[in-house]
């Protein structure tokens, strides 16, 4: 009877030890994966921040260039008006 109890307890202990080892290995694996995913997430956050700053700089540059184009356009319109005035005044003096 003692041998049967010992064998039964041993089989249970062995089964539990095996399950404990599997759970421990899973925990190590998951911890390793957690750190990998966390590093990847941190890299993505840094990339997002860099891209956000780059986008902001590009938008600022675009606004400045749009303002410059608008000013140049106004200057062209002004010069065309001056040319028209000169042409009108020149035509009157030639007649």
JOZICOR-V408775 format. One record per residue. RES is the residue in one small letter. PHI is phi in radians with two decimals (none if undefined). OMEGA is omega in whole degrees, 0 to 359 (none if undefined). D_LAST is the distance of its C-alpha to the last C-alpha in whole Angstrom. Layout:
RES	PHI	OMEGA	D_LAST
RES	PHI	OMEGA	D_LAST
This chain:
x	none	180	138
x	-1.10	181	136
x	-1.12	180	135
x	-1.14	178	133
x	-1.11	180	131
x	-1.08	181	130
x	-1.11	179	129
x	-1.12	179	127
x	-1.14	180	126
x	-1.11	179	125
x	-1.10	177	123
x	-1.14	179	121
x	-1.06	180	120
x	-1.10	178	119
x	-1.08	180	117
x	-1.14	178	115
x	-1.11	179	115
x	-1.12	179	113
x	-1.13	178	111
x	-1.08	180	110
x	-1.09	177	109
x	-1.09	180	107
x	-1.13	179	105
x	-1.14	177	105
x	-1.10	177	103
x	-1.09	180	101
x	-1.11	178	100
x	-1.09	179	99
x	-1.06	181	97
x	-1.15	178	95
x	-1.14	178	95
x	-1.11	178	94
x	-1.09	179	91
x	-1.03	181	90
x	-1.16	177	89
x	-1.11	181	87
x	-1.15	179	85
x	-1.12	178	85
x	-1.10	179	83
x	-1.10	178	81
x	-1.09	179	80
x	-1.08	176	79
x	-1.09	179	77
x	-1.13	178	75
x	-1.14	178	75
x	-1.11	178	73
x	-1.09	179	71
x	-1.07	180	70
x	-1.11	178	69
x	-1.07	180	67
x	-1.16	178	65
x	-1.12	178	64
x	-1.13	179	63
x	-1.12	178	61
x	-1.07	180	60
x	-1.07	179	59
x	-1.12	179	57
x	-1.15	178	55
x	-1.15	177	54
x	-1.10	179	53
x	-1.08	179	51
x	-1.07	179	49
x	-1.07	179	48
x	-1.09	180	47
x	-1.20	176	45
x	-1.09	178	44
x	-1.08	180	42
x	-1.11	178	41
x	-1.10	179	39
x	-1.08	179	38
x	-1.11	179	36
x	-1.13	178	35
x	-1.11	178	33
x	-1.06	179	32
x	-1.12	178	30
x	-1.08	179	29
x	-1.07	179	27
x	-1.07	180	26
x	-1.14	176	24
x	-1.11	178	23
x	-1.10	178	21
x	-1.12	177	20
x	-1.08	179	18
x	-1.08	178	17
x	-1.09	181	16
x	-1.12	179	14
x	-1.11	179	12
x	-1.14	180	11
x	-1.17	179	10
x	-1.17	179	9
x	-1.20	180	6
x	-1.24	182	5
x	-1.29	179	6
x	-1.29	182	4
x	-1.40	none	0
